[in-house]
Amino acid sequence: MDTDALLDISKLKTTVVENLNSQWADLIAFLPNLLGAVVILLVGLIIAFILKKIGSSLFRKIGIDRMSRNAGVSDVMQDAGLARRPSLLAGKIIFWLVLFIFLVPAANTLGLTELVNLFKGVISFLPKIITALVIVIFGIMFAQFLRRSIIDKPSTIGSDSAKSLGNLIYGIMVTVIVLVALEQLEIETKLLHSIIMIVVSGIMLALAFSVGFGAREVAHNLLSGIYAREHFKPGEHVEIDDVKGNIQEVSTLNTIIELSDNETVSIPNSTLYKSIVKISH
């Protein structure tokens, strides 16, 4: 082997050794940063876990689970594959938010500048996301509560009309809630406004027909009530088909009759108008 070949091998060996030494030195220098990032993440995990437990317990104590169950939100969450108990879902959200916040110093320790800037941008947007979520969650809960209140108490307008009216109000409220939430996220909603208004108009038109058909009976009872108040007075003994008793009250849509066994029955005013009524003073 000649001298030039030996020199080339020596240079190659020197280059390889120098590169390995450089890489090793860089690794040794990077280890403190890596260790620091791991420590930051571990601390973040511990704090996130503690805050998750505290948050879930706090939401549970203020009755968020009960309110969601009564409003029907729990069933919607279960159908969507989410935690059935909103308090647990809130705890999970808190956990990941806190952990995400700790990712910023961890990435900064590793010198990942672009990732740090990305995380900071997302974190600065988090308050708007949280606000939008709160608006949607509590807004839908309130809309569900209103719908159930209307549907469960249909005595004044009838069950069919109550159901249609409840669904109509729920649909309008959910639409408004979604639009408000999107505006919180600074999302351009002009086109969405137009699309939703078209959809809502169709829904309202369909429900209007439904309410209209149900309202016919309401209007009939309402007009018959005027007739009933002119011809029947509280305390009078009446016999309507198989019902015998004393008139207790003639309300807007129904007439309340007290039976001999002290029970009461409610008869639609239209029945008084259509039927043969025997009156005993």
PyMOL commands that set and color helices and strands:
alter all, ss='L'
color gray80, all
select helices_A, chain A and resi 3-61+64-71+73-79+86-109+113-152+159-184+190-231+269-274
alter helices_A, ss='H'
color red, helices_A
select strands_A, chain A and resi 237-240+243-250+254-258+264-268+277-280
alter strands_A, ss='S'
color yellow, strands_A
deselect
rebuild
show_as cartoon
